[in-house]
């Protein structure tokens, strides 16, 4: 059934889910939360699973770290309960803290520990994956070996947790698909895999770059922006991206990431309908 492969990311509704949070670690090695960006809230993270099930008929969720208000056990237990009540499963937790490629070793070490604690959260709520960005380095000082070392460490932690760590084409070092393949080869672990995003490459390399990523994909961000009168994505060839995915043998979830200027609730609905044409 098509619905079994469609997920909705909290990022698609970030204009309704309240503040976006970042974390650092305190002296006890616990998460300290700080608001990165104020956003309106008419939907809570706890209400999200039931909402996507009832409004869109979708039973998979991608829960972004930046929408968590706590990583305490009581908070996570409440979230697990809400997921179970709605019969919704988590497919991925995108983690947007730290810079695993930074050249300052002490700062990188702190960021890796921060990320590992979020990986622990992902595993605790039943997610099979956690996405960690490749990060960035100063221009002219690129050293991909640093990034490989970071992902190796995170892949080792992922293996202990029984989850996979994912790299998305999401700016910085991952802007170049050749770098992405170097990272896959350099890390050399089945616990390190890819999350192709349809929208994040520039048009001139989009389709070739996605073809390079899909042999290693276990998660997809089906990004949309705007729709024409027929309900098709109007900024790029969504159908061609789906053909690349399906012809590669990819059989995992497609997570809706609506990033358009229009109404987010409607944008998610249109993206779900678009995906159902292909699945």
N, C-alpha and C positions, 0 to 999 in steps of 0.2 A: 504494500500500500504506500502511496506517495507520501502520506503524512509521516510515515515511519522514518523518512530521510530528511524531513524539514525541521529545522530548529529556528527559534527566534532569539536573537541576542538582545540583552538589555541595552546595548549601545544604540539600537534602533529607536529606543524610546527614552533616550537620555534626557530629553527636554521635559520629561514628566516624572522622572524617578528621583528627583531631589539632588542634593549636592554630590559632586564627584570628589572622592577621597584619595589621598596619597598616604603612604606610611613610611616611617623610619623606625628603627629599633631603639628602644631605651636601654638603660644600663643593665636591665635584667634580661635583655634579649627579647622583649615583647614588643608587639606593634604599637606604635603611637600614631593615631589618626589625625590628619589635618585636612581641612577643606581646600581643595584645589580650585574648585569652581562652583559658584552657587547656581542652582537650577531650580525651577519650579517643581513641586511634587504633588501630583494627584494620583500617583500609583506607587505603592511601596514595593521593595524587593520581595517581601514576604507574600504580597498579593500577586506578584508577577506570574508564578506558575499557573494558578487557577485562571488568571486573566487570559493568557495566551491559549489555554485549552478551550475556554468558553468562547472567546471572540474569534479565534483563527482555526480552531480544531487541530492545534499543534501540541504534541506531547513531548517535545524536546526543547531544552532551554540552554542558552549560553549565558552564563552569569559573569559579568565583568567585575574584576576585583575592585574597581573604583566605585562600584555601587554598594559594596559591603560597608556597613557602619561599625563593624566590630569583627574580630576574629576569635572572640571568646567562645568557649564550648557551648554556653547557654544560648548565645545568638545563633550559632551554627546548628544546634539541635532544633531550634525553632524553625529555621530554614529547611532543614531536612524533613521535619514534620509537614511543613506546607507543601513541599515537593511530593511527599508520599500521598498526602490527602488528594492532591490534584492528579496523581498518577502521571507525573512529569519527571523525566530524567534529565540530568545535566550532561551535556556532551563536551563542554570545554569551559575553562576559566581563563580568560585573557588577563595577564598580569602586567600592569603598566607602572611599575616602580623600578627605579634604579637604572644603571647603565653598565651592562656586563662587559662592555668593550673599553671602558675608560682606562687610561694608562696609569692613574694613581692606584697603586696596588691596595692600599689600606681602604680607600673609598670603594673600590671594586669588591673587596672582601665583605664590607658591610652590606653592600647592595645584594650580593649573592646570598647572604644569610637572610636578608629581608625577603628575597624571592623564594627561598626554600620554605620559609614559614607559610607563604601563600600557596606553594605547592602542597604543603601539608593540609591546608584548608581545602584545596581542590579534591584531594584524595578523601578527606573526611566526609565531604558532602556527596561523594560517589561519582565525581567526574573522572573519566578515563584519560583526560588530557589537561594540560596547562600550557598556554601560549606565553612565551617570553621573548620580548623583542631583542634583536641583535645589537641594538645600541649604536653608538656613533663615536667617532674619534676626530681629533683636529685635522683639518685638511693638510695634507702633506706628511702626516704622521700615522698613516694607516698601518696597522699591524694585526692582520687577521688571526695570527697565532694566539693573541690574547682572547679573542672571541671564541676560538676553538677550545681553549682551555676552560673558559667559563661554561660553555655548553657541555663539555665532557663532565665537569663537576655536577652540573644540573642533571645530566642524563643518568649519572650514577645515583643521585638522590631519587630521581624518578623511578629507577629500577627497584629501589628499596620500597617505594610506595606502591609499586604496581601500576603506575600511570605513565603516560608519555609526555615528554616535553616537546613543544611545537615552536617552529620558527615560521613567522608570517612575513611576506613581503610588505614591509611597513616602515619604509624610510631608512635613513642611515646606511649602514653596511649592507642591509638587505635590499637596497634599491637596485643593486646589480645582480641579475640572476646567476651570473658566473660566480659571484661571491657565495650565493646560497649553495650552489653545488660544491664549492670548496669546503664550506662548513659541514655539509652532509658527509663528504668524504673524510674530512679531517677528524670529525667526532667519531665516526665509524661505529655507531650504536643503533640498534633497532629501537631504542627508547627515545631516540631523537628523530623526529619526523617533521613534515611540513604542513602548513595551513595556507594554501594559495588563496589570495584575495583577488576577485575579479577586477576590482576597481583601482587597485593601488599602483599598478605599473602605468607609465605613460603609454599612449596609444601606439607609438611607433615600435614598442617592444612587447606590448601586452600579450599577444597571442603566442609568440615564440617563447617568451619567458614562462608563461603558464604551462606550455608543453614541457618545458624543462623541469618544472616543479612537480607535475602530477604523478610521476612514477613513485614519489616519496610521500604523497599526500594521504593523511588520515582524517582531515577536517577541511572544510571549505567555507570561506566567507563569500556568500552570494550578495555582493554589494549592489545597491541601486541608488539612483539619484532622482531622475525624473522619468515620466512615462508619456508615450504618445497616445493618441486616441484609441489605439488598439491594445493598450496595456503593455506595450513593449518598452524596455529601457531605451531611452533616446540618446544617451551620451556615448554609448559604445555597444558593440555587438554581443549582447548577453547570450543569444543563441549559440554563437560561435564558441563562447567560453564553456557553455554547457556541453557542446559536442566534444570539445577537448577533454573535459572531465570524464564524460561517459565512455568515450572511445579509448581512454587510457585504462579502463577497467576499474576506475575508482568506484567504490561501493559504500562510502561513508556518508555522513550527514552534510547537508547544505544549510548553513546558518544565515538567516536573513540579517543583513546589515544595511538598513535604510539610512542614507546620509543626505537626503535631498532637502530642498528649501520648503517643501510643502508640509502638510499635516502628517506627523509621524505615525499616528494610529492608522491613517489611510494608506500611507506609504508601505507600512508593514503588510497590510492586507493585500495590496496590489502585488507586492513581491512574492507573497505566499502563492497567490493565484498564478503568477508567472512561472514559478518553480513547478507548480502542479501540471503545467503543460508538458513538461519535459520528463517528469518522474512517474 
